[in-house]
Amino acid sequence: MSKKILVTESTMPSLTEYIEEITDLWQSKWLTNEGVKVQKLTKQLKNYLEVDSLSLVTNGHTALELALAAFDLHGGEVITTPFTFISTTNAICRAGLTPVFANIDPETFTLDPAKVEALITPRTKAILPVHIYGNACDVEAFADLATKYNLKLIYDGAHSFGTKYFGKSLGQFGDITTYSFHATKLFNTIEGGAIVANDEQIHNRLTQLKNFGLKNGEPVEIGLNGKMNEFSAAMGLCNLRQNDAMIEQRKMRYQYYYERLQNIPGIQLNPQQNGIESNAAYFPVLFHDTFGCCRETIIDRLMKQNIFPRKYFYPLTSESPSIQNNYPIQATPIAHDYAQRVLTLPLYPNLEFEIIDQICQIIIDSGQLEANAS
């Protein structure tokens, strides 16, 4: 295949549409500091996510750091998942907090509430679950835990934009949900992110923290510069117009993959969760020993055809060089095993179905070749 097929492709509007959206910036010269585009996108995203408050920021990682800072959780522990991108764990560490890693649910890949409860101690200040691949965490179980032990509940929702739980946006759950609008995400603002806080005082604190800690122009606390610029917001305005249509295109390709691979022995696919309307953000495949072919062989054969899947997530954040041996690491055998086996396949709205056929056939043939060889 001459064209390189990556695991994702950035959604973009037409050049004409984007130029039209940004043209008035040349008249206003207002490029940052909560300009018209940021205000407009904030309002539209609040409506889309059905939330009362939302603050746009420079990226999803900044959103996580601000979320942790808003609660002044100094010197405590945060229970989280190691099956996530390193940003989640980095944010905890940079906040002066200690990550404590709990195991994941074997079906949904998300943090297991039962394993979390067993790790709660007097030092625990918060729980930080991550919605993975468009799957939703057990929001009701985590709400019960947070209430029972008086803990803050912060969701990393980088993969969850557009996913709904029994008709409700996932942003409506927990104390805070953070979003990433990075170029590789389902909805992007080139670089960007958002924080949804379900408490007005916390929302106001976040707004202050992301603007150098200024209140009425005076520095009243230590903050950072986390404001989204107008060009990113303009991209978001354009992409939001087509977001639902793009999700539908993703779902069609997701289902096509599913039909090709669902009955292959040794392959575990992402489940359809009860009551969850997924955004089809990613298509993870788990290869068990019974498949007869290891993940690395499949990756090698796909790459020879210019197709580039991703080991997402590998390694576990608890096993990464920057974290390992520096923080308490709990036993997470399921997460460890899955990190050695999971592969996310290319999925984006314009991915040709013929390419999906080719990817699936390479996977199926790989398993059969290995089985025949043995």
LINJOJO-V980122 format. One record per pair of residues at least 6 apart in sequence whose C-alpha atoms are under 7 Angstrom apart, sorted by sequence separation. I is the first residue (numbers start at 1). J is the second residue. D is the distance in Angstrom with one decimal. If there is no record, write none. Layout:
# LINJOJO-V980122
<<I	J	D> <I	J	D>>
This chain:
# LINJOJO-V980122
<<25	31	6.9> <46	52	6.4> <57	63	6.5> <92	98	6.7> <93	99	6.9> <104	110	5.3> <105	111	6.0> <131	137	5.5> <146	152	6.2> <163	169	6.5> <164	170	5.8> <171	177	5.5> <181	187	5.9> <182	188	5.3> <183	189	6.7> <197	203	5.4> <208	214	5.7> <213	219	5.5> <214	220	5.9> <302	308	6.7> <317	323	6.9> <318	324	5.7> <46	53	6.5> <92	99	6.3> <104	111	4.4> <105	112	4.9> <130	137	6.9> <146	153	6.2> <163	170	6.7> <181	188	4.2> <182	189	6.5> <183	190	4.6> <208	215	6.4> <213	220	5.9> <262	269	6.8> <287	294	7.0> <46	54	6.2> <103	111	6.3> <104	112	4.8> <181	189	5.5> <182	190	5.6> <183	191	6.0> <213	221	4.8> <287	295	6.6> <102	111	6.9> <103	112	6.1> <181	190	6.9> <182	191	4.5> <213	222	5.3> <89	99	6.8> <181	191	5.9> <182	192	5.7> <212	222	6.5> <213	223	4.1> <299	309	6.9> <181	192	4.7> <212	223	4.0> <213	224	6.9> <318	329	6.5> <42	54	6.4> <103	115	6.1> <180	192	6.2> <181	193	4.8> <211	223	6.5> <212	224	4.4> <42	55	6.8> <102	115	5.8> <180	193	4.3> <210	223	6.1> <211	224	6.0> <212	225	5.5> <42	56	6.7> <102	116	5.7> <179	193	5.2> <180	194	6.7> <209	223	4.5> <210	224	5.4> <211	225	5.3> <270	284	6.3> <179	194	5.0> <209	224	6.3> <210	225	5.4> <211	226	6.4> <269	284	6.6> <178	194	5.8> <179	195	6.3> <210	226	4.6> <211	227	6.7> <269	285	5.2> <178	195	4.6> <210	227	6.2> <268	285	6.0> <269	286	6.4> <111	129	5.9> <177	195	5.9> <178	196	6.3> <267	285	6.8> <268	286	4.9> <78	97	6.8> <80	99	6.6> <82	101	5.8> <111	130	6.9> <155	174	6.8> <176	195	6.9> <177	196	5.2> <267	286	5.7> <268	287	6.5> <77	97	5.6> <78	98	6.1> <79	99	5.9> <80	100	6.2> <81	101	5.3> <110	130	6.5> <154	174	6.0> <157	177	5.9> <158	178	6.7> <176	196	5.5> <177	197	6.7> <267	287	5.0> <316	336	6.7> <75	96	6.1> <76	97	5.4> <77	98	4.6> <78	99	5.0> <79	100	4.7> <80	101	5.2> <81	102	5.6> <110	131	6.4> <153	174	5.1> <154	175	5.8> <155	176	6.2> <156	177	6.0> <157	178	5.3> <158	179	4.6> <176	197	4.5> <266	287	6.0> <267	288	6.2> <74	96	6.3> <75	97	5.4> <76	98	6.3> <77	99	5.8> <78	100	6.0> <79	101	5.8> <80	102	6.1> <81	103	6.7> <110	132	6.1> <153	175	5.3> <154	176	4.9> <155	177	4.6> <156	178	5.2> <157	179	5.0> <158	180	4.6> <175	197	5.9> <176	198	6.3> <266	288	5.0> <74	97	6.4> <77	100	6.6> <79	102	6.8> <81	104	7.0> <109	132	6.7> <152	175	6.5> <153	176	6.8> <154	177	5.9> <155	178	6.3> <156	179	6.8> <175	198	5.5> <266	289	6.6> <316	339	6.5> <127	151	7.0> <266	290	4.6> <267	291	6.3> <315	339	6.2> <126	151	5.0> <127	152	6.3> <128	153	6.2> <129	154	7.0> <130	155	5.8> <131	156	6.5> <134	159	5.4> <171	196	6.3> <265	290	6.8> <266	291	3.8> <314	339	5.2> <61	87	6.0> <65	91	5.2> <69	95	6.8> <111	137	6.8> <125	151	5.6> <126	152	4.5> <127	153	5.1> <128	154	5.0> <129	155	5.3> <130	156	4.7> <131	157	5.5> <133	159	5.6> <134	160	5.0> <254	280	6.6> <265	291	5.8> <313	339	5.9> <64	91	6.1> <68	95	6.8> <108	135	6.6> <110	137	5.7> <125	152	6.5> <126	153	5.8> <127	154	6.3> <128	155	5.5> <129	156	6.3> <130	157	6.2> <132	159	5.8> <113	141	6.4> <128	156	6.9> <131	159	6.2> <113	142	6.3> <131	160	6.0> <134	163	6.2> <251	280	5.6> <254	283	6.6> <61	91	6.9> <65	95	6.7> <81	111	5.6> <250	280	6.0> <312	342	6.8> <143	174	6.7> <311	342	6.2> <312	343	6.2> <247	279	6.1> <311	343	4.8> <312	344	6.1> <247	280	6.9> <310	343	5.8> <311	344	6.3> <139	173	6.8> <309	343	6.7> <310	344	5.3> <309	344	5.8> <310	345	6.8> <192	228	6.5> <309	345	4.9> <79	116	6.8> <309	346	5.9> <191	232	6.7> <190	232	5.9> <189	232	4.8> <189	233	6.1> <190	235	7.0> <77	123	5.7> <78	124	5.9> <189	235	5.1> <295	341	6.0> <76	123	5.2> <77	124	4.6> <78	125	5.9> <79	126	6.5> <80	127	6.1> <189	236	4.5> <76	124	5.9> <77	125	5.7> <78	126	4.9> <79	127	4.9> <80	128	4.9> <81	129	6.4> <188	236	6.2> <76	125	5.7> <78	127	5.5> <79	128	6.1> <80	129	5.6> <78	128	6.7> <73	125	6.4> <187	239	6.8> <287	341	5.4> <286	341	5.5> <287	342	6.5> <187	243	6.7> <286	342	4.4> <285	342	5.6> <286	343	6.4> <284	342	6.5> <285	343	5.3> <284	343	5.5> <285	344	6.1> <284	344	4.1> <302	362	6.9> <283	344	5.4> <284	345	6.4> <282	344	6.6> <283	345	5.6> <283	347	6.7> <282	347	6.4> <298	363	6.3> <298	366	6.5> <293	366	6.5> <293	367	5.0> <292	367	5.3> <291	367	5.9> <293	370	5.8> <292	370	5.8> <292	371	5.5> <186	281	6.1> <250	347	6.8> <60	158	6.9> <250	348	5.7> <250	349	5.0> <257	356	6.7> <261	360	7.0> <249	349	4.9> <260	360	6.7> <246	349	5.7> <67	176	6.9> <166	275	4.8> <165	275	5.9> <166	276	6.1> <165	276	4.8> <164	276	5.7> <165	277	6.6> <164	277	5.0> <64	178	6.2> <163	277	5.6> <164	278	6.6> <63	178	5.8> <163	278	4.7> <163	279	4.9> <162	279	5.4> <60	178	6.7> <50	169	6.5> <60	179	5.6> <49	169	5.6> <51	171	6.8> <60	180	3.9> <51	172	6.3> <59	180	6.0> <60	181	6.7> <49	171	6.6> <59	181	6.7> <159	281	6.5> <59	182	6.8> <63	193	6.4> <63	194	6.2> <59	191	5.7> <60	192	6.3> <63	195	5.8> <70	202	6.5> <58	191	6.5> <59	192	3.8> <60	193	4.5> <58	192	4.5> <59	193	4.3> <60	194	6.8> <57	192	5.9> <58	193	5.9> <70	205	6.3> <57	193	5.1> <70	206	6.1> <56	193	5.9> <57	194	5.5> <56	194	4.4> <55	194	5.4> <56	195	6.6> <54	194	6.6> <55	195	5.2> <66	206	6.5> <54	195	5.6> <55	196	6.6> <54	196	4.7> <53	196	5.9> <54	197	6.9> <66	209	7.0> <135	278	6.4> <53	197	6.3> <134	278	5.4> <134	279	5.5> <134	280	5.9> <134	281	5.3> <133	281	5.6> <134	282	6.9> <133	282	5.0> <53	203	6.8> <55	207	6.8> <108	270	6.9> <108	271	6.7> <62	226	6.6> <107	271	6.7> <58	226	5.2> <57	226	5.1> <58	227	5.5> <57	227	4.7> <58	228	4.6> <56	227	6.7> <57	228	4.7> <56	228	5.9> <10	183	5.6> <10	184	5.4> <9	184	6.5> <8	184	6.4> <38	230	6.0> <41	233	6.3> <37	230	5.5> <33	227	6.7> <35	230	6.5> <38	233	5.3> <41	236	6.9> <32	228	6.9> <37	233	5.5> <41	237	5.8> <32	229	4.5> <37	234	5.9> <31	229	6.1> <32	230	5.5> <31	230	5.1> <22	231	6.8> <22	234	6.4> <21	234	6.1> <18	235	6.7> <18	238	6.6> <13	238	6.0> <13	239	6.1> <12	239	6.4> <85	313	6.5> <89	317	6.7> <99	327	6.7> <100	328	6.0> <101	329	5.8> <102	330	6.3> <106	334	6.7> <84	313	6.0> <98	327	6.5> <100	329	6.1> <101	330	5.5> <103	332	4.5> <83	313	6.1> <100	330	6.7> <102	332	6.1> <103	333	7.0> <104	334	6.4> <86	317	5.5> <103	334	6.4> <104	335	5.8> <103	335	6.0> <83	316	5.5> <84	317	6.8> <82	316	5.2> <83	317	6.8> <82	317	5.0> <82	318	5.5> <83	335	6.1> <5	306	6.3> <6	307	6.2> <7	308	6.0> <4	306	5.1> <5	307	4.7> <6	308	4.9> <7	309	5.0> <3	306	7.0> <4	307	6.1> <5	308	6.0> <6	309	6.5> <7	310	6.4> <1	305	5.5> <1	306	5.9> <7	345	5.8> <8	346	5.7> <7	346	3.7> <8	347	5.7> <9	348	6.0> <6	346	6.0> <7	347	6.2> <8	348	5.6>>
